[in-house]
Amino acid sequence: MLLHPYRWWLLAAGVLLVITSSLWLFFPLVIRTLLNTIIGQHNERLLNIVVLVLIVVFIIQAALSALQGYLIASLGERLTFDLRTMLFRHLQRLPLSFFDSRRSGELMSRVTNDVTVLQTSLTNNILPIVSQVVTLIGSIVIATLINWRIMLVILIVGPLAGLATSYFGRRIRLRTRGVQEGLGEAGVVLEETLTAQRVVKAFAREDYEQERFTTRLRKSLLEALRRARAQSLLGPVNELIGFAAFVIVLWVGGREVLAGRLSVGDLVAFIFYLFMLVEPLIGLSNLYSQIQTALGASERVFELLDEPVDVSLLDASTPELPPIAGDVAFEQVSFSYPIALSNADNIPVDVPLDYPVLRDVTFEALPGQVVALVGPSGAGKTTTLNLLMRLYEINTGTIRVDGFDIRAVQPQSLRAQIAIVPQEPTLFGDSIAENIRYG
């Protein structure tokens, strides 16, 4: 869905990657021709033609690479913009109960840190796979045509790199999710501490907050170090496998040359293709580890996108509430909060505790009346107002405004006709005039 608007950009970038990768495959063939034909026949004119062709090919390859690089980078930036706006739009459509069981810092981490990881993976990893695959397949085909006996040796050694990549890749993906979760928890503490600086300083709790932030961040650090160990082993292990393949090819190919079954030019070209074969294997192994990193972040991003939106926003055919006079009636309204415990301190999440706040509440406030709800903290005064604005869904009963059931009208049309002064003032990062006009 995210890639669909940019499918032609993606296709163009893929085609350019295939072309630029294919151009590199001709270089060993030129070296082979140079050794077997040009030098052997002392043909200076053919040598000049080959050099001129190489210059032209390299210029074309450089120009196409620059264009392909721009397409990939711009595609990554546009997808990041789309994903962040999609996440923000989705967060705006989630019910208030969702935010009661989540922390702002953790949600901000998903929109910022996790999306950045996905962007890096796309621009630096996903599309370059095409180049690596083209080089890998092309090298195998051409090297097999040169000497299939030596190619069999490589195909026996090659699967070892695949096994190493699979093993370390699973570990990297697991550790990446732990890293992102640790950053999210640290973001929660950061957001809470910065927004409550007056309270922190008043109680001289700076050292306590420092320790709390460091503890959460250390969790991310430990997971990152475990991931770094897996990533640092993956490349060298595959390089060792590639070097072993090179030594075997050099030994077997040397014997073929001595036996007269292979020319020196063919052996040199084969070694070039071997390096072209090993480089994509190493590159793919590194790409695999980075893709696993991206998958760990994407799980958190799409987990957020999978959260069900506010049920009151689902039916677009629901009529709007007409201008009202202000007759408010509660008819046997009952409500309880579905409370979920926070997982900040390793407490199990999603433990439902149905706490009854209102039971069979019935009253009517007529237009022009001044009505006050009085009671101790926790008696349900704020809850009653939240239910009137349909910020939560009632369990049983009916709430009517001017005779309209508030569940039968668009919630925005209801809230737009209600003025509210919250208990705690909120200032948005804008001008004073914009804050005054907000409501």
N, C-alpha and C positions, 0 to 999 in steps of 0.2 A: 504493500500500500504506500509506504514512504517513497519507494523507488519509482513507482509508476509515472509520476509527472516528469521524471528525468530519464525515462527509459532510452530516449534517443541520445542524450548526453552519454549515458552509460554504454550504449552500443558503439558510439563513435570512439569513446576512450578505449573500449575493448578491441576495436578494429585496429586502432593506432598501435596498441600494445602488441598485437599479433604481428603487424608489419615490422615494427622496430625490432622485435625479437627475432623474426625470420631473417632480417638482413644480417644479423650477427652470425647466423648459421652458415653463411657463404664464406666467411673469412678463412676457416680451416681448409676449405676446398681450394681457395686461392693459393694458400701456402703449399698445399699438395701439388697443385699445378706448377708452382714456382720451382719446387724441388725436382719433380719428376720430368718436366718438359723444358721449361725455360732455361734453367741452369745446365741441364744435360745437353741441350742443343745449342747453347750459347746464342739464344735468340733475343737480341737487345730490343728490337721493335716490339715484340710481344710483351717484354718486360715493361716497356713504357705504357702500353695500352692497359696492362693489368693495374699498374700504379694509378693511372688516371681514373680508371673505373672505381678503384678503392676510394679515392678522394671524393668522387661524386657521391658514392654510396654513403660514406660517413657524413657528408654534409646533409644529405636527405634524412639520414637517421637522426642527426642532431635536431633538425627542424621539427620532425615528427615527434620526437621525444619531448621537446619543449611544449608543443601544442597539447600532447597527451597529458603532460604534467599539470598544465593549467586546467584542463577539463576535470581531472581527478580532484585537484585542490578545491576548485569552485564547487564541484558536486558535493564534496564533504562539508563545505561551509553552508551550502543551501540546505542539505539534509539536517545538519545540526540546528539551523534556524527553525526548520519545520518541526523537528522533534521537540525542541524546547517550547515552542508556541503550542504544540499539541498537548504536551504535558501540562502547561499552565492552564489551557482551556479546560482540560479534563479535571484538574484540581478545582477549578471554579464550579464545576458541575457536580462535585461530590457532596453528599449530605454532611451537615454539621457534625453528626455522630462520628464520621470518619476522623475528623480533626480532633475530636475529644480523646481518641486513643492513639494519636500520632503526635510526634514532636516536630516543630517547624524546622529545626536544624537538620533533622534526618531527611525530611522531604526536600529541603534545599540542596542537600548533598546529591540526591538522585537527579535533580534537574540540572545541576552544574557539573559535579565531578564525574558522574556516571556517563552523562551524555558526551563529555569531553573525551573519555576513554573510547567511546564508540566512534567518535569522529576520527580520532587518531588511527583506530583500527581500519576504518574504511579507506582513508586517504593513503595510509602507509602500507597497508597489508592486503586488504581484500582484492582490489583490482590488480596489484602486481602479481597475484597468483596466476593470472592469465599468462603473463610474460614467462614466469617460471615453468608453467606447464608446457607452453609452446617450445621453449628451449629444451626441456627435458625430452619431450616426444621426438622433436626434430633430431636431437643428438643421438637418441637410441636408434632411430631409423637409418640415419646416414652412417653411423658407426657400424651398424649391422651389415650394411651393404659393403663397407670396406673390408671387414673381416668378421664373420659371424662366430668364429671359434673364440676369439678374444672377448666378444660381446657376451658370450655365455658365462664367462668368468665374472663379469660385472653384474649380470642379472642374478647370480648366486649370492654375491656380497650385498647387493642393494636392499633386499628385504630386512636386513639387520638394522638399517637406518630407519625403516618404517616402524619396527618394533620399539626402538628407542624413542622415536617421536611420540608414539601413542602413549607410552608409559609416562614420560615426563609431562606431556600435554594435559593429561587428566589431573595431575598434581597441581599444575599451574592454574587451571580453571578453578579448582577448589580453593586454593589460597587467594585468588583474586577476589572471590566473593567475600572472604574474610577481611581482606584489605578494605574493600568498599564499605562493608558494614562498620568496621572500626572507624573509618573516616566520618561515616554518618553519625555515629554516637558522639564523636569528638565535636562535630558540628552542632549537635544538640546542646552540649555544655557551653560551647562558644556563644551560641545565640542566646541562651538563657542568661549567661553571665553579663554579656554586653547590654542586654535590655534591662537588667536589674542591677546596674552598677551602683545606684543609690543605696539599695538594700545591702549589697555586698560590702560597700565601704562603711555603712552605718554599723554593721555588726563585725567589722574587721575580719572578714572571711576571705581575704585575698589569697592567703596561703592554701586554704581549703579548696577554693575553686581552681587554683593552679594545680594542686594534686589531682583533683577530679578530672581536669582536662588532660593532664599528662597520662593518667591511668588509661583513659579511653584511647588516646593517641598511641600509647605503647602497644595496645592490642593490635592496632593496624600495623605498627612497625614490625612486630613479631611475625605476623602473617606475610608481610612484604619481604622479610628476610628469608622465610621459608620458600616463597615464590622465587626469590632471586637465586637461591641455591639450585632449584630445579631448572631455571632458565640458563644459569651459567654452565650447567652440565650438559644441556641438550646440544648446543652447538659443538663443543669440543668432542663429544662422543661421536657425532656424525662426521666431524672432520677427521677423526682417527680412522673411522671406517672408510672414508674417501681416500685417505693416504694409503691405507692397506690395499685398496683396489688399484691405486696408481702403481704401487710397487709390483703387484702381481701382473698388471698389464705390461709394464716395462720389461719384466722378465720373460713373459710368454711372447710378447711382440718381438723382443730381441732374438729369441730362438727362431721365430718365423722368418725374420730378415736373414739370419744366418743360413736358414734352410732354403732360402730363395723363394719362399711362398708369399713374401710381403716386401714391397719396396720401402726405402727410407722415407720417401714422401708420404706414403700411406701410414707408416708408423707415427710420424710426426703429426699428421692430420688426426689420426686416431687419438693420440694423447691430448690434442686440443679439444676434441669432442668429449674425451673423458673428463677434462676439467669443466667443460660446459655441462656435463651430466652431473658431476658432483656438486657444482655450485648451486643448481636448482634444488638438489636434495637438501643441502644445508640451508638454503634460503627458505624452502618449504617447511623445514623443521622449525626454523625461527618464526616464520609466519604462523605456523600452527600454534606455537606457544603464545604469540600475541593475539591470535584469534580466540584462544581459550580465555585470555585475559578479557577480551571484549565480551565474550559470552557471559562471563561472571558479572560484568556490569550490566549487560542487556537484560539479564534475568531480573535485576532490581528495577530497571526502567519499565519493562513491560508488565512486571508484577503490579506496578502502580497504575499503568494504563488499563489493566484488567479489573481494577476496582469498580464495582457497579455504581453508576451515577445516581443522583437523587431521583427517586421514583416520581416525584412531582414534576420533573422536567421531561419525562419520557414521552408523554402523549402530547404532541404538538397540536392536536385538534381540540384540546380543552379550551373552552371560551375564557375570555378575559373578564375580570370583575368590573362591572360598570361603576361610575362615580357613586360613592356611598355617603350616607348621612352619619353613620357611626353607631348603629345598633349592634352591640356585641352580645352574643348569647352562648354560654357553655351549657351543654345538656349531657349530664352524667358522664363527664369526661374522666377517664382513668389513663395514667401514663406511668411507665417505669423506664429508667435508663438502662440500655444494654451496656454495662461497664466491662471494658477489657483491661486487664492489668498490663502495665508497661513492662517491656523486656529490657529496660536499661540496666537492671541489676540481676540479670539472668533469672528473672521470675517467669514462669510459663505464661505465654500469651494466649489470648482468645479464651479466657475463662469467663463465661457469662454469669453475671450476678444481677438478676432482675431485682432492682431496688425500686419499690413502689413509692412514687413521689406524690401523685394525685390519685384519689379514689372517689369516683362518682361525684365530681365537682359540678355543681349546677348554679349558675347565676346569670343575671342579665344587666348590662350597662346601657342605658338609653342615651340617645344623642343629647348633648348639652350637659349631661351629668358629670360630676367629678367623682371618680371612684378610686379608692386607695386599697391596695392589698397590704395588710399588716400582719407580721408574724416574725418569729425568730429565724435565724439563719438556717437554711435548709428546709424551710417549710413549703417551698414551691412557688414563691412569688416570681422569681426570674423565669422559672420553668413555664409558668402560666403565660407570660408574655411571649416566650419563645414558641409555645404551641399556637398562640394567636397569630404569629407571623409565619407559621408552618415551617419553622426551622427544624422541628422534629415531627414525626408522625405519631398521632395518639394511638393508644391501644384499643380503647373502646369509647363510644360516645360520639358526639357531634359538636363542632364549633361553627356557629353561623355569624355572618356579618351582613346586616340588612336582609336577613333571611336566606342568604346564599351559603351553602355548605362550602367551607374554604377548600375542601378536597376536590371540589368540582370546578374550580377556576384556576387560571394560571397563577402560580405563587408570586411571580414578579409584579403582576397587576395588583395583587393584594398588598405586598410590601411597599409598593410605590405610594400607597395612600395612608401609610402609617408613619408617624413621626416618632423617633425614639432618641432619648438621651441616655447613653450607656453609663454604667457605674464608673468605668475607667475610661478616661479620654484617650483617643487615638489620634496621633498626628502622622499623616502620610508625608513622604519626602517630596513635597511640592510647596507652592506658595501658600501664604495664609489665606488669600482669597479662594484658592482652589479647595482648601480644607473647609472653609466656611460653606462653599457651594456644594460640597460633596453629597449632602443629603437632598 
